[in-house]
Amino acid sequence: MSSAEQVTPSEYISHHLGHLTNHGHHAQTSLWDMSYVNIDTVIWSVVCGVLGSLIMFLAARKATSGVPGRFQCAVEMLIEMVDNNAKSIVHGNTSFIAPMALSVFVWVLLMNSLDFLPVDLFSQWLFPVLGLDHEMPHRVVPTADLNGTLGISIGIFGLMMYYSFKIKGVGGFIKELFSAPFGPMMFPFNFMLNVVEYAAKTFSLGMRLFGNMFAGELLFLLIAALLGASGSLFGGIGHLVLGSAWSIFHILIVPLQAFIFMMLTLVYMGQAHEAH
């Protein structure tokens, strides 16, 4: 696939929505198949995690007690914002939860920001230069992959369970699981309701981020495919104008989704600290 003009818009979009997996060009056909690993999602998640850690490390290393520079000021404002939200939501010790929320925000923000890269950056530009197969599928945005967002939300669920047991104790957690919110006499309904609630929290946390980022990525591809495929001057100008307009609007979506994910994480941690 050397260019978008040689294929139909449908083929162009399907190619760009494919993942680089451990099975090569064989795409996953079933909804659930643990033998498939989306290598591109794993690589870019790790890259963003390392980059976020490096940014925080450099900010801490260059921090001064005098008048802060712009970089230090921006990081301090971010830390203060996260810390204030953590203290207002979680009624307990936030010495671990606030840094965790900061890590989540920075990590998700960096992964979301990869959506600003040109859609043909790899298949049309970098892969040919590197001598790689330009038809090789590759998706850059980890948060536009449901596996990536659900992986993070499952990690949040694990922390939520950890703090539920730590704060309430094993006995207190089991008692709440079977007696809240309708009382001990309604324990079968209480148990089913709480299990559904925990599952809904986990899946909605990952699905919300995935849905918003996938929709944004799909719109970039639609603009590139429908206008770029025409090969006309009007199509090129339209691609530039609409793509730029959507990028400007997307600047608001990228940090907003990271903020919402962080706030929901804090809400779930706060609920784990509270008893019914």
Backbone as a ProteinNet text record, in pm:
[ID]
protein_1_A
[PRIMARY]
MSSAEQVTPSEYISHHLGHLTNHGHHAQTSLWDMSYVNIDTVIWSVVCGVLGSLIMFLAARKATSGVPGRFQCAVEMLIEMVDNNAKSIVHGNTSFIAPMALSVFVWVLLMNSLDFLPVDLFSQWLFPVLGLDHEMPHRVVPTADLNGTLGISIGIFGLMMYYSFKIKGVGGFIKELFSAPFGPMMFPFNFMLNVVEYAAKTFSLGMRLFGNMFAGELLFLLIAALLGASGSLFGGIGHLVLGSAWSIFHILIVPLQAFIFMMLTLVYMGQAHEAH
[TERTIARY]
85.4	0	88.9	126.7	221.4	158.8	32.9	-33.9	-181.7	-248.1	-392.8	-466.9	-404.7	-473.4	-490.1	-412.6	-417	-519.7	-585.5	-682.7	-810.5	-915.4	-1041.4	-1033.1	-1116.6	-1115.9	-1138.5	-1223.6	-1250.3	-1124.8	-1051.1	-927.9	-820.9	-815.9	-719.3	-742.7	-868.5	-901.7	-878.9	-918.2	-898.4	-750.9	-666.9	-523	-468.4	-510.7	-459	-518.5	-627.3	-684.8	-632	-545.9	-486.8	-372.8	-346.5	-240.6	-123.6	-5.4	113	111.3	88.4	74.7	187.7	190.4	289.7	256.5	144.6	106.6	128.1	208.2	239.8	120.1	93.6	-15.9	-150.2	-152.7	-278.5	-353.6	-462	-538.7	-623.1	-650.3	-735.2	-878.4	-939.4	-1075.7	-1179.3	-1140.4	-1234.6	-1227.6	-1335.8	-1340.8	-1242.5	-1218.7	-1132.5	-1029.4	-904.8	-797.6	-669.8	-635.6	-521.5	-388	-389.7	-263.6	-212.8	-298.8	-259.7	-208.4	-97.8	-42.5	-23.1	-85.7	-69.8	63.2	164.3	300.3	311.4	243.1	252.1	195.2	84.4	26.3	122.1	183.6	277.9	397.7	454.5	574.5	546.5	440.1	412.7	365.5	302	266.1	391.6	487.5	613.2	691.1	695.5	767.1	709	576.3	511.7	534.1	533.6	559.7	701.2	798.1	937.3	955.4	892.7	903.5	841.4	725.1	661.6	746.6	806.5	895	1017.6	1070.3	1188	1154.4	1036.8	996.1	984.2	921.3	907.5	1043.3	1131.8	1265.8	1344	1338.2	1409.3	1351.7	1219.2	1156.6	1201.9	1209.9	1254.5	1403.3	1480.5	1625.7	1659.3	1583	1612.1	1534	1458.7	1378.2	1467.8	1433.1	1508.2	1413.3	1469.5	1388.6	1364.8	1436	1419.2	1303	1314.1	1209.2	1211.2	1102.2	1103.3	1096.3	1155	1142.7	1007.6	985.6	854.1	825.4	927.8	908.6	876	953.5	928.5	793.8	759.9	631.2	514.8	525.3	418.2	403.1	516.2	510.7	454.8	496.5	445.7	295.5	247	102.5	28.1	85.7	23.5	19.3	129.8	136	38.4	30.6	-60.9	-206.3	-237.3	-373.1	-411.3	-322	-350.6	-359.7	-269	-267.5	-393.5	-439	-561.3	-682.7	-691.4	-803.3	-798.5	-677.6	-664.6	-709	-670.8	-707.2	-855.5	-917.8	-1060.6	-1149.1	-1095.9	-1176.1	-1146.1	-1018.8	-978	-959	-1042.6	-1034.4	-945.4	-818.3	-720.3	-581	-487.9	-350	-334.7	-291.9	-277.4	-130.6	-41.7	101.7	136.2	55.4	76.3	-24.7	-147.1	-254	-231.7	-184.9	-161.4	-52.1	63.8	162.7	111.5	30.3	-27.2	-119.6	-202.9	-292.5	-213.2	-104.3	-19.2	41.4	87.3	145.5	42.3	-80.1	-187.5	-217.6	-226.2	-258.1	-150.7	-25.3	84.3	93.6	80.2	91.1	-19.7	-143.6	-256.4	-247.9	-204.7	-191.4	-90.7	22.6	123.6	74.4	6.2	-46.6	-153.3	-239.7	-341.3	-277.3	-167.8	-103.1	-44.4	-21.4	30.1	-69	-193.2	-295	-269.5	-182.1	-150.3	-49	15.1	109.1	33.5	91.6	24.7	-11.7	-127.4	-177.2	-87.6	-16.8	70.1	217.8	245.6	384.4	469.1	414.3	492.7	483.3	360.5	343.9	398.8	389.3	430.2	569.2	613.5	738.1	848.6	825.2	933.2	964.3	862.1	886.8	968.6	936.4	1020.2	1164.9	1183.9	1319.7	1397.5	1329.3	1394.7	1403.6	1349	1353.7	1254.3	1149	1046.5	929.9	850.6	734.3	632.6	605.3	512.7	368.2	340.3	205.7	185.3	290.5	280.7	186.5	84.1	-7	63.5	25.8	87.6	-3.2	-45.3	-126.8	-48	-43.7	44.3	-23.2	-152.5	-220.1	-264.7	-199.3	-237.8	-377.4	-421.1	-552.4	-666	-632.9	-734.7	-746.6	-676.8	-684.3	-752.4	-862	-937.2	-851.8	-757.6	-669.4	-585.7	-541.1	-459.9	-538.2	-655.8	-733.9	-788.9	-832.5	-881.3	-766.4	-645.5	-530.4	-504.7	-514.4	-495.4	-607.8	-731.4	-845.4	-842.5	-793.3	-780.1	-674.6	-567.3	-468.1	-528.2	-613.6	-682.8	-775.1	-841.7	-928.7	-847.9	-728	-642.1	-605.1	-574	-542.3	-665.9	-781.2	-905.2	-932.1	-909.3	-926.4	-822.8	-702	-595.2	-631.3	-676.5	-710.7	-839.6	-931.5	-1052.9	-1018	-927.5	-885.7	-798.7	-713.7	-622.9	-697.7	-794.1	-866.2	-974	-1049.2	-1163.7	-1131.1	-1019.4	-987.9	-1065	-1019.4	-1086.1	-1230.6	-1248.1	-1382.8	-1474.1	-1421.6	-1502.2	-1540.3	-1449.4	-1478.9	-1586.1	-1571.8	-1669.7	-1806.9	-1805.5	-1931.9	-2000.6	-1924.5	-1981.3	-2028.8	-1956.9	-1990.9	-2127.5	-2161.5	-2286.8	-2398.7	-2365.5	-2469.1	-2504.8	-2421.7	-2451.7	-2505.7	-2602.9	-2661.2	-2795.4	-2850.7	-2987.5	-2995.2	-2883.1	-2885.8	-2854	-2814.6	-2770	-2877.6	-3004.8	-3110.4	-3122.9	-3069.4	-3076.7	-2940.4	-2863.4	-2725.4	-2709.6	-2801	-2778.8	-2785	-2880.9	-2894.7	-2779.7	-2738.2	-2625.5	-2499	-2474.7	-2354.6	-2356.6	-2470.7	-2479.8	-2465.9	-2528.1	-2522	-2379.8	-2308.1	-2170.2	-2075.9	-2096.1	-2012.5	-2034.2	-2160.5	-2191.2	-2131.3	-2135.7	-2080.7	-1930	-1859.4	-1714.4	-1680.3	-1754.6	-1730.2	-1761.7	-1870.2	-1909.5	-1806.2	-1753.4	-1650.3	-1527.9	-1485.3	-1364.7	-1383.1	-1492.2	-1513	-1547.8	-1626.7	-1662.6	-1541.3	-1449.9	-1328.8	-1245.8	-1226.8	-1149.8	-1226.2	-1356	-1436.2	-1453.8	-1465.5	-1485.8	-1365	-1246.8	-1125.4	-1106.6	-1126.8	-1112.5	-1208.6	-1334.7	-1435.7	-1403.2	-1361	-1330.2	-1206.2	-1101.9	-978.6	-993.9	-1068.3	-1090.7	-1171	-1271.9	-1352.5	-1267.5	-1179.5	-1092.1	-996.6	-938.8	-847.5	-920.9	-1041.5	-1119.4	-1153.9	-1180.7	-1213.6	-1092.2	-973.9	-851.5	-836.8	-862.3	-849.1	-954.6	-1075.9	-1181.1	-1146.2	-1093.3	-1053.7	-942.5	-843.1	-730.7	-773.9	-862.3	-902.3	-996.3	-1099.2	-1201.5	-1153.1	-1074.1	-1026.1	-893.8	-805.9	-677.6	-689.5	-790.3	-805.8	-849.5	-903.3	-949.6	-833.9	-718	-600.8	-610.6	-713.3	-731.8	-676.2	-660.9	-614.2	-715.8	-845.4	-950.3	-944	-920.3	-909.6	-792	-678.7	-561.1	-583.7	-647	-675.9	-778.2	-880.6	-980.9	-921.7	-830.8	-762.3	-685.7	-613.4	-534.3	-622.7	-731.6	-819.1	-894.3	-961.1	-1039.4	-950.3	-836	-743.8	-690.6	-657.7	-608.6	-718.2	-840.3	-951.8	-979.5	-978.3	-1002.9	-887	-764.7	-649.4	-661.5	-706.7	-724.1	-829.6	-941.1	-1045.2	-995.6	-915.1	-863.3	-766.8	-707.6	-619.4	-694.6	-823	-905.2	-941.3	-963.9	-1006.7	-895.8	-773.7	-660.9	-637.6	-617.8	-598.5	-726.5	-842.7	-968.6	-989.6	-962.6	-979.8	-880.4	-759	-660.3	-706.5	-762.4	-810.8	-929.3	-1022.6	-1138.7	-1095.2	-1000.8	-951.2	-886.5	-808.2	-744.2	-847.9	-948.3	-1049.3	-1131.5	-1167.7	-1241.4	-1156	-1027.6	-937.1	-937.3	-931.8	-934.8	-1069.5	-1177.9	-1310.5	-1317.6	-1267.7	-1269.9	-1179.9	-1066.1	-978.5	-1045.6	-1118.7	-1190.5	-1301.8	-1371.5	-1475.3	-1417.5	-1296.4	-1232.5	-1194.2	-1181	-1145.5	-1268.5	-1387	-1508.6	-1589.3	-1663.9	-1752.4	-1895.8	-1977.8	-2121.4	-2186
-118.6	0	123.5	168.7	278.4	413.1	427.6	555.2	531.6	633.9	622.8	627.2	685.2	697.5	562.7	464.5	336.7	241.3	278.8	192.8	271	199.2	264.2	319.3	418.6	470.1	361.9	263.9	155.5	72.5	41.3	-36	44.7	172.1	260.9	264.5	281.3	289	154.3	46.3	-87.4	-116.2	-73.8	-95.8	-19.2	106.8	189.2	151.7	77	32	-105.4	-163	-292.3	-277.9	-383.9	-383.5	-470.1	-430	-513.8	-616.4	-741.9	-845.9	-947.4	-1039.6	-1146.6	-1252.6	-1235.9	-1327.6	-1266	-1159.8	-1098.6	-1032	-1063.5	-1001	-1069	-1173.5	-1243.2	-1168.9	-1104.6	-1026.3	-1116.6	-1068.4	-1142.6	-1143.4	-1260.5	-1273.2	-1290.9	-1348.2	-1370.1	-1255.2	-1237.8	-1129.5	-1152.3	-1277.6	-1310.4	-1413.1	-1372.5	-1463.6	-1419.3	-1490.6	-1453.3	-1482.2	-1551.2	-1579.6	-1458	-1358.4	-1238.2	-1132	-1069.7	-957.8	-841.5	-729.6	-611.3	-544.6	-577.3	-533.2	-381.5	-317	-171.4	-103.9	-157.4	-101.1	-115.7	-230.9	-255.1	-161.4	-150.8	-68.5	78.2	132.2	274.5	304.7	209.5	228.2	238	149.9	151.9	279.6	319.3	441.9	562.8	573.8	686.7	680.8	559.7	545.9	588.6	546.7	585.1	735.4	790.2	933.8	1014.7	971.7	1041.6	1037.1	921.1	908.5	997	1005	1089.1	1237	1278.2	1417.8	1452.6	1365.7	1390.2	1387.7	1298.7	1291.3	1419	1468	1591	1710.4	1711.4	1820.6	1820.6	1701.3	1691.6	1725	1685.3	1708.4	1855.6	1926.4	2066	2162.3	2108	2193.5	2280.3	2406.4	2500.6	2567.6	2619.7	2688.9	2834.7	2885.1	3023.4	3039.8	3137.6	3161.8	3049	2974.2	2859	2902.6	2820.3	2843	2797.8	2813.3	2778.4	2628.7	2547.2	2402	2360.6	2409.8	2374.8	2428.8	2548.8	2607.8	2524.3	2477.9	2396.5	2264.8	2201.6	2074.6	2095.3	2202.9	2230.4	2256.8	2327.5	2351.2	2220	2131.4	2001.1	1918.1	1915.4	1837.9	1893	2025.6	2088	2057.1	2059.8	2028.5	1885.7	1790.6	1651.1	1630.2	1691	1673	1729.5	1845.7	1905.3	1818.6	1765.9	1677.4	1548.4	1494.9	1371.8	1393.1	1503.6	1531.4	1560.5	1617.7	1649.3	1527.2	1425.5	1307.4	1191.2	1166.4	1052.9	1101.1	1051.9	1091.5	991.8	1013.4	924.7	964.8	875.5	901.1	898.7	1010.6	1020.6	1021.1	976.9	979.7	889	785.7	699.5	729.9	762.4	779.5	901.8	1013	1133.2	1111.9	1055.1	1025.3	925.9	829.4	733.8	804.6	896	971.3	1060	1118.8	1199.5	1114.5	995.6	904.7	865.2	836.4	799.4	913.9	1035	1150.6	1174.3	1177	1203.4	1091.5	967.5	852.5	853.9	870.6	872.6	994.2	1109.1	1229.4	1208.2	1147.5	1122.6	1022	917	819	881.3	964.8	1033.2	1127.7	1192.1	1291.6	1230.5	1099.7	1034.5	1042.6	1076.2	1087.7	1207.8	1299.4	1415.4	1382.8	1266.6	1228.3	1205.2	1240.5	1217	1070.2	1044.8	907.8	821	884.2	808.8	818.8	862.3	883.8	758.1	644.8	521.4	449.3	424.6	343	411.4	544.5	614.1	676.5	709.6	784.4	703.8	662.5	600.4	458	376.8	236.7	223.2	297.5	286.4	329.5	434.1	480.7	375.2	307.4	205.1	70.4	61.5	-63.7	-167.3	-123.1	-213.5	-221.7	-323.8	-344.7	-233.4	-151.8	-40	-85.9	-212.5	-265.3	-323.9	-319.5	-374.4	-287.8	-345.3	-264.6	-211.2	-92.1	-30	80.5	68.3	172.4	231.3	362.3	430.7	458.6	489	537.6	419.9	395.4	281.3	294.5	418.7	438.1	424.5	411.4	379.7	229.8	153	6.7	-36.4	-108.8	-149.6	-234.1	-310.8	-389.2	-299.7	-185.5	-94.2	-26.8	25.6	96.8	2	-117.5	-213.4	-265	-272.6	-311.8	-213.9	-83.3	18.1	11.1	-2	-4.3	-127.7	-239.7	-359.1	-335	-263.2	-225.9	-136.1	-41.3	44.5	-38.5	-136.9	-225.6	-301.9	-348.1	-416.1	-326.7	-200.3	-105.5	-77.3	-70.9	-48.3	-163.6	-286.3	-401.4	-401.1	-362.1	-357.9	-263	-143	-45.2	-83.2	-150	-195.4	-294.2	-388.6	-484.6	-418	-323.9	-259.4	-171.1	-92.9	1.6	-68.3	-158.6	-220.1	-354.4	-414.2	-548.3	-652.2	-776.6	-883.6	-900.6	-902.7	-920.1	-804.3	-683	-566.2	-561	-600.2	-599.4	-702.7	-823.5	-929	-891.4	-831.9	-788.8	-684.6	-587.2	-484.1	-542.9	-642.5	-704.2	-770.9	-827.9	-902.2	-824.3	-717.2	-647.7	-510.4	-453.1	-319.6	-335.7	-256	-144	-174	-298.2	-326.8	-397.8	-421	-490.6	-638.3	-703.3	-843.5	-941.5	-909.3	-1001.6	-1015	-919.5	-920.3	-953.8	-1040	-1064.4	-1117.3	-1201.2	-1244.2	-1127.5	-1036.6	-921.3	-822.9	-807.2	-718.7	-767.8	-898.1	-954.8	-935.3	-967.6	-952.6	-806.8	-718.2	-575.9	-522.7	-564.1	-516	-572.6	-697.8	-757.1	-683.5	-656.2	-581.9	-440.8	-379.9	-244.9	-243.8	-339.5	-347	-371.9	-461.2	-489.7	-368	-298.2	-181	-69.6	-51.3	50.9	22.1	-102.9	-141.5	-126	-180.7	-176.1	-35.7	38.8	173.5	265.1	245.5	327.7	309.1	184.3	158.1	189.3	158.1	178.9	326.9	409.3	553	614.7	585.1	638.7	583.7	453.1	391.5	452.1	467.8	518.3	657.5	744.9	881.7	888.8	814	820.3	747.1	637.4	565.3	651.1	721.6	808.2	920.1	978	1083.6	1032.7	915.1	856.1	822.7	770.5	733.4	855.1	967	1087.9	1140.1	1131.5	1168	1081.4	952.6	860.7	888.6	921.4	952.4	1076.7	1178.1	1300.2	1270.2	1192.9	1160.3	1073.4	977.1	882.5	946	1014.5	1065.8	1185.3	1273.6	1390.9	1364.1	1286.6	1257.9	1164.7	1078	980.3	1045.1	1166.6	1231.2	1270.9	1300.4	1337.2	1474.4	1551.9	1684.2	1791.8	1911.6	2024.2	2057.5	2048.9	2075.1	1974.8	1847.4	1745.3	1770	1812.5	1840.3	1957.5	2064.3	2180.7	2145.3	2068.7	2026.8	1940.4	1851.2	1766	1850.8	1951.7	2038.5	2118.9	2175.2	2260.8	2179	2072.8	1992.5	1919.2	1868.1	1800.8	1894.4	2017.3	2116	2155.1	2172.4	2210	2101.3	1975.5	1866.7	1852.3	1878.7	1873.2	1977.6	2097.9	2203.6	2164	2108.9	2063.4	1946.5	1861.4	1743.5	1781	1899.5	1946.7	1954	1984	1988	1847.9	1756.7	1621.7	1543.6	1557.6	1477.8	1499.7	1623.6	1640.8	1617.8	1646.4	1626.7	1479.6	1389.8	1247.2	1196.4	1250.1	1212.5	1260.4	1380.9	1435.3	1354.2	1320.5	1241.1	1104.8	1042.4	911.7	922.6	1028.2	1048	1072.7	1155.7	1187.2	1063.7	983.5	860.4	764.1	760.6	678.4	723.6	854.9	908.2	879.2	889.8	859.7	714.3	622.9	481.7	454.3	521.9	506.6	563.2	674.6	732.3	641	575.3	481.3	359.8	322.1	209.6	242.8	374.1	417.6	437.2	430.3	460	333.1	333.8	220.5	263.4	169.8	200.2	205
0	0	0	-114.8	-123.2	-100.4	-123.3	-100	-88.7	-29.7	-10.3	-142.6	-252	-379	-449.3	-415.1	-484.8	-425.7	-322.2	-256.6	-232.6	-202.8	-168.5	-26.1	6.7	143.7	248.5	216.5	311.1	336.5	230.8	246.5	319.8	289.8	355.4	506.4	546.4	688.8	756.6	690.4	748.2	771.8	678	694.4	813.8	829.3	937.3	1072.7	1074.2	1200.4	1240.8	1157.6	1191	1289.4	1364.9	1465.6	1421	1461.9	1446.3	1558.9	1525.5	1626.6	1615.3	1710.4	1706.8	1602.5	1531.7	1424.5	1286.2	1279.7	1151.9	1088.7	962	887.5	911.8	993	1021	1131.9	1095.5	1191.6	1280.4	1398.7	1491.7	1439.4	1436.5	1383.9	1493.9	1606.3	1715.4	1815.1	1890.4	1987.7	2101.5	2138.6	2252.1	2206.6	2202.8	2163.5	2234.7	2342	2425.2	2357.5	2243.7	2174.5	2097.7	2077.4	2004.6	2102	2066.6	2141.6	2044.2	2073.5	1989.9	2025.2	1947.1	1978.1	1974.3	1879.4	1870.5	1995	2048	2170.1	2287.7	2299.6	2409.4	2397.8	2277.7	2258.6	2289.7	2234.6	2254.5	2396.5	2462.2	2603.5	2689.1	2662.1	2737.2	2707.6	2580.1	2542.3	2614.2	2616.9	2685.3	2835.4	2892.7	3034.7	3071.2	2990.9	3015.4	2996.3	2890.8	2864.9	2978.3	3027.2	3138.1	3263.6	3292.8	3409.6	3394.5	3272.8	3247.5	3266.7	3220.7	3238.1	3385.2	3463.8	3606.8	3677.2	3632.8	3692.2	3665	3541.7	3508.2	3583.5	3600.8	3675.4	3820.7	3882.3	4021	4033.9	3935.6	3941.1	3923.8	3839.4	3811.8	3900.5	3995.6	4083.1	4170	4182.8	4265.7	4364.3	4469.8	4571.5	4536.5	4434.3	4393	4297.5	4210.4	4111.9	4008.8	3996.6	3903.9	3758.3	3672.9	3529.6	3480.3	3351	3295.6	3306.9	3283.3	3292	3434.8	3530.5	3669.4	3715.3	3671.9	3710.5	3657.8	3533.4	3475.7	3550.2	3584	3656.1	3796.1	3863.2	3998	3996.5	3895.5	3883.2	3862.4	3782.1	3756.7	3884.7	3957.6	4081.3	4184.2	4194.4	4290.1	4254.3	4125.2	4080.7	4116.8	4089.8	4120	4270.6	4346.4	4491.8	4555.7	4510.2	4565	4536	4415.9	4382.2	4462.3	4482.4	4560.2	4704.7	4764.5	4904.1	4919.9	4816.1	4825.9	4803	4736.2	4702.9	4796.7	4824.1	4907.1	5050	5139.3	5279.6	5353.7	5339.9	5401.7	5358.4	5376.2	5338.9	5187	5130.1	4984.3	4940.9	5029.7	4997.9	4880.5	4857.5	4740.9	4630.9	4669.1	4572	4484.4	4543.7	4463.4	4358.1	4392.8	4287.1	4183.9	4229	4134.2	4036.1	4086.1	3999.1	3903.5	3951.1	3864.5	3753.8	3789	3689.7	3585.5	3630.9	3539	3442.6	3496.6	3412.6	3307	3348.9	3255.1	3152.2	3196.1	3105.7	3000.8	3046	2952.6	2860.3	2914.1	2831.5	2718.6	2750.1	2647	2543.4	2588.3	2493.3	2403.8	2462.1	2381.7	2280.3	2319.5	2233.8	2107.9	2108.1	1987.4	1871.5	1902.4	1797.9	1707.1	1749.5	1667	1557.8	1564	1459	1328.5	1215.6	1085.7	1068.1	1009.9	999.3	910.6	814.2	723	760.5	882.7	922	907.7	949.1	948.5	814.1	767	645.9	521.8	513.4	392.1	401.4	521.9	535.1	603.6	728.4	805.6	761.7	739.2	703.2	573.9	466.3	346.2	370.8	451.7	481.1	558.4	650.4	732.5	661.8	542.6	469.1	517.5	586.9	637.4	539.9	555.6	470	495	391.5	410.8	423.7	393.4	412.4	552.5	632.7	768	851.8	913.7	996.4	1119.7	1158.6	1276.1	1326.8	1452.1	1516.5	1631.6	1635.8	1730.1	1864.2	1862.8	1984.5	2071	2185	2269.4	2328.7	2354.7	2415.3	2314.4	2186.1	2085.3	2065.3	2147.2	2147.4	2276.7	2266.4	2384.8	2478.3	2423.4	2509	2600.1	2546.6	2625.3	2736.3	2704.7	2805.6	2912.1	2870.6	2969.7	3056.3	2998.6	3079.5	3192	3160.8	3265.1	3367.2	3320.3	3413.3	3502.4	3452.2	3537.2	3645	3607.7	3708.4	3815.8	3776.2	3872.5	3960.7	3901.5	3979.4	4084.5	4047.5	4143.8	4260.5	4233.4	4340.8	4426.4	4363.6	4437	4533.1	4488.3	4576.1	4688.3	4655.6	4756.7	4870.3	4834	4937.8	5009.9	4942.9	5010.8	5122.2	5093.1	5194.8	5301.1	5259.5	5354.5	5453	5404.6	5489.8	5572	5511.1	5578	5640.5	5600.6	5647.9	5568.1	5576.6	5501.3	5547.6	5679.2	5734.2	5698.1	5708.9	5676.7	5529.9	5444	5300.3	5267.1	5322.5	5294.2	5351.3	5470.9	5531.4	5443.9	5394.7	5308.4	5176.5	5126.2	4998	5003.6	5120.8	5132.6	5203.1	5276.3	5354.1	5299.9	5212.1	5158.4	5016.3	4975.1	5050.8	5117.1	5103.6	5147.3	5281.4	5345.9	5473.6	5458.9	5569.7	5563.8	5519.5	5540.9	5502.2	5349.2	5278	5131.6	5071.3	5139.4	5098.5	4955.3	4901.1	4761.3	4662.7	4684.7	4595.8	4615.8	4742.2	4769.5	4699.2	4706.2	4644.7	4493.4	4430.9	4285.3	4244	4319.6	4286.7	4298.5	4403.2	4422.1	4316.7	4277.6	4172.6	4040.5	4008.4	3886	3892.9	4009.8	4025.3	4002.1	4059.6	4039.5	3892.8	3829.7	3687.9	3601.7	3633.6	3555.8	3568.6	3688.6	3708.3	3622	3623.7	3550.6	3400.6	3347.3	3203.5	3155.2	3230.5	3186.8	3187.2	3280.4	3285.8	3159.4	3118.5	2998	2870.7	2867.9	2746.9	2717.2	2819.9	2798.4	2728.7	2779.1	2718.1	2577	2560.6	2428.6	2328.3	2366	2273.5	2222.9	2311.8	2271.3	2183.4	2219.3	2140.9	2007.3	2006.1	1880.7	1783.6	1834.9	1749.1	1690.5	1771.4	1721.4	1615.4	1638.1	1541	1411.7	1423.3	1304.7	1220.5	1287.2	1211.8	1135.6	1195.8	1123.5	997.9	1011.4	898	791	832.9	736.7	655.4	722.5	652.4	552.6	597.4	509.4	392.5	417.8	313.2	212.3	257.8	167.8	86.5	149.2	76.7	5.9	70.5	8.5	-109.5	-109	-217.1	-347.8	-340	-463.1	-553.2	-494	-572	-635.9	-606.2	-665	-572.9	-628.4	-548.2	-439.6	-475.9	-376.6	-261.5	-296.4	-192.3	-101.3	-158.7	-76.5	17.5	-36.2	48.3	156.4	116.5	214.3	322.8	283.8	381.7	481.2	430.6	517.5	612.5	558.6	640	745	701	794.4	894.1	846.6	937.7	1043.7	1003.3	1100.4	1199	1147.7	1235.5	1338.9	1293.2	1387.3	1485.8	1442.7	1532.8	1642.9	1604.8	1704.4	1806.9	1758.1	1850.5	1934.8	1874.2	1943.9	2055.6	2047	2153.9	2286.3	2279.9	2400.9	2449.2	2355	2390.8	2458.4	2408.6	2459.2	2608.5	2657.1	2802.1	2881.9	2819.9	2892	2925.4	2830.7	2855.4	2959.1	2957.4	3059.2	3196.5	3202.4	3330	3382.6	3294.1	3335.9	3387.5	3318	3361.5	3498.2	3520.2	3650.4	3759.8	3731.1	3831.6	3868.6	3770	3799.6	3881.4	3852.3	3932.4	4077.8	4100.1	4236	4303.3	4228	4283.8	4329.2	4248.3	4284.6	4404.3	4410.9	4527.5	4652.4	4635	4748.5	4797.9	4707.4	4746.9	4818	4781.5	4849	4991.5	5021.1	5156.5	5243.9	5187.2	5261.7	5282.2	5390.3	5422.8	5408.6	5365.8	5351.9	5490.2
[MASK]
++++++++++++++++++++++++++++++++++++++++++++++++++++++++++++++++++++++++++++++++++++++++++++++++++++++++++++++++++++++++++++++++++++++++++++++++++++++++++++++++++++++++++++++++++++++++++++++++++++++++++++++++++++++++++++++++++++++++++++++++++++++++++++++++++++++++++++++++++++

